[in-house]
Every structure is written in C-alpha cells, then in structure tokens.
Amino acid sequence: KIFMKKRYDEVMDEIAKDVGLQQRTQRVFGIGEKFVGAMSYTSQQQQSSNLVFQGFVNTLYKDAGGERVISNSALIKQLQKPETLEFLKGMIDMHNALMLLKRPKYGYTTSVDKICKIAGVRDCVNVDGTYIGVMHSDKYECRAEKDAAGLGLHCLTSDKTGTIVSFEITQAASNERLYVPIGDIHDVLIMADRGYPSYLIFVRLLARDLSHNVKFIFRAEPQWKMTIDSAINANGCPIALDDVKGDIDVSDLANHFIDMQVRIQRPKSYKASEVPEKEIALRLVRVYRPHDKSWAYYVTNISPETMSVRIFPQVYRLRWICEQIYKCAKSYTSMAKGINSRHFSIVMFFIVASICVMAIRTIMAAYMRPDKGKTLSLIKVHKHIGSFTLIFRDVVKISIDKVLRRLRAEARILTRICLSSSVSKRDKM
C-alpha cells in the first residue's frame, strides 16, 4: 500500500532518514520566510475561515519548493515565540513609514484635492476602527460586538491614497481616541464620527493647529454642555438664539444650514491639573436632513471665511473612503471571514500580513495610469489583483527593480478591468 501511494525514491529517502543514512529535511522556517508565505497566502482572496492555517502551511511548502516538511503543531509553536510579536511590531512601523512614490487615480481624488485646497492642507485623513472576526479563545481577550469574538483594528486612513496610514491592533474592541496617534500629524484635515472626539481631543488638536496646521471636522453630540455666542443661516442672516434652541422655520432653505460660534465647557470628569482650559471656542454647524426631518451636527476649527457652511455634508461624506478601505481589507484578504486560530500571535501574523498586502496592492494601483477622463475603482483594484505569490517570492531572490518592472507590466493589463463605472449623482455633488 505504501508503494502504491508514494514513488519509490520518496520511500527510499524516508527509510534512509529513519536508519540515519541521510539527515532529515530542515524543519525550521525563518521568520521572514513565514511572513512572505503569509502575504502570499492572504493575497489569494481566501473566503473560508476553516482553511486559513492549513492553506498558509501549503503556501509555505510551495514557496520552499516542497523541500521542507513541518507539522502544524511545530509551526504553531514557532509562531508563538516572543520574537514573532517583535517582528510584527517592526513590520507595523515599516508600514506606517511607507510613502507611496506615485498616487493612485481613484474616482474621489479630485474631490479630495479641492477640499484640501479649500482647507489649506495637504491631505484629508480619517480616524475610524473596525473589528476583525477571530475564534473564541480563553488565551486572550477577544470580545467584540454582539457577543462575537474579535480584535480591534484602529486606523488612520488617507483619502488621497486610499490606504491605511497607521494602525494599531488591540485585544477586544476599544475607542480609537486611545490608540490612534495624533501627536505627529501635521498639515492635514482630520475627520471622525461622534464616538471619537472628547474635550481633551479638542484641546490637543487646537494646540496642533497653532503649531502644525491641523484642521478637523467631527460629527458632534448636541448634548455637550456649551454656550452659543452667535448664529447665522446660510445667507449670513443672524438668527435669534431662542430660535436656534427651539424650532426654526425649515421652509426657508437658508435655514437648513445654521452656523454657530460656541464655547464648550470643561467636563467635571477632567481635573484642572490635567486640562487647564476651562472652556474652548469652536464652530458648530447644524444641517437639516429633509429625508428624516432631523439635524446633523458638525464641530470644526475651520473658520467660516475658509469653508462655507453649505459644503459640510459633502466634505464629511469623504469619510466613506475609510469604509471602502475596510471593505477591501475584510473582503479580499485572509480577514474575510475571520482568522482560524486561538493564539494571539498567529492572529496578529495574518492581520499584519493582510494589511501589508493592501499596501502593495495600492502601490500597484499607483502604476495603473488610466486614460484622461477615466479613474480607477478602489474596490475593483483590490478585487481583481489576485495572488502575488510569484512577486513575493522574487522579493527575496531578485532586485527590487525587477519586481517593479513586473508590477508595471501587470498594471497595464489590470488597468482596463479596474476602471470605475459611472459616477453617482451624490458623488458628483
């Protein structure tokens, strides 16, 4: 039966190893080889959570030319070593320092350019987070929403490049204000949803604005303790403060946009030693939404002379780009339906590899130069760029110039199928 299943020479090799006439095949993969194998595997758009680790093992064999044999348990022990997490931290730092030489021409880049010019900044960035599904485990805290198991992915994304600029991975789900760094950003417009801003965030960003030209637009909570100093509508006509606090005539389209100067008081939860400022002056914009007869609130440090109150809904709509980035990350990598492992270091290994694959796909998109008047679709780019196995193998064997030439050659072919379709009316607006 053995001879029926295996070739004669393979059986002879195994016998020779058993009796000591031939040394056993090397059973250790280097950390770089394992990470390249993880990138090769996660780039293949795997959609099944049950075969993630076994598929990774098969990819390792393929990259090694089928010469090394290692059991799954031995590979799991290797990935659980402390140096694995240290290596991943270095990969995260390298990814965060990555600057694209060329910029992909996505459909929204023209709008981002216009907003950046209006606000006087170089880029629009978004603070947001999502959770990544994992297996339930008692080895680390992996609680997510609705009693599901997951880890928190907290990102700072760029609207210009359509990629993740910096990120942190935390156990369980947490608020982005604790993990997304804002101390080193400069010359940007930062946007976030209602759960992110706090009084301390406002104080820090206002200080960064004075020294590093940092602007922000956040969805606001109307329950904040504040004092309204003045209010005008879209035509610049003053509005009585009593009318602002109560009902206002929305039959007049100018009253759909209320521009207010407010002072927000320091909450009692903050000590004077931690935050000396008792109050801060900000601009609060209130926009009427006819479809559900409600109001949306935006808080910003951009002056009325710089940005008109009428364009705030369209500007804030650029936040949707970060949701597209998350869709690409969680649909076309190994994060699609969860990581099939109970060990934190192994889950981290696949997550970091998936994010690095996203960065390489974005670099490849930068080499796609569509014809004038045509733009790329971010979703199509990540969907149609499939396996990078050969490219990843060549990175460790040949020069980077040859890899880039291969990227350029592939980009010419992929450009035709990654063009965006007709633009929606809302996007045109």
Buried (B, 14 or more C-beta within 10 A) or exposed (E): EEEEEEEEEEEEBEEEEEEEEEEEEEEEBEBEBBBBBBBBBBBBBBEEBEEBBEBBBEBBBBBBEEEBEBEEEEBBEBBBEEEBBEBBEEBBEEBBEBEBEEBBBBBBBEBBEEBBEBBEBEBBBBBBBBBBBBBEBEEBEBBBEEEBBBBBBBBBBBBBBBBBBBBBBBBBBBEBBEBBEBEEBEBBBBBBBEBBBBBBBBBBBBEBBEEBBBBBBBBBEEEBEBEBEEBBBBEEEEBEBEEBEEEBEEEEEBBBBBBBBBBBBBEEEBEEEEBEBEBBEBBBBBBBEEEEEEBBBBBBBBEBEEBEBBBBBBBBBBBBBBEBBBBBBBBBBBBBBBBBBBBBBBBBBBBBBBBBBBBBBBBBBBBBBBEEEEBBBBBBBBBBBEBBBEBBBBBEEEEEEEBBEBBEEBBEEBBEEBBBEEEEEEBEE
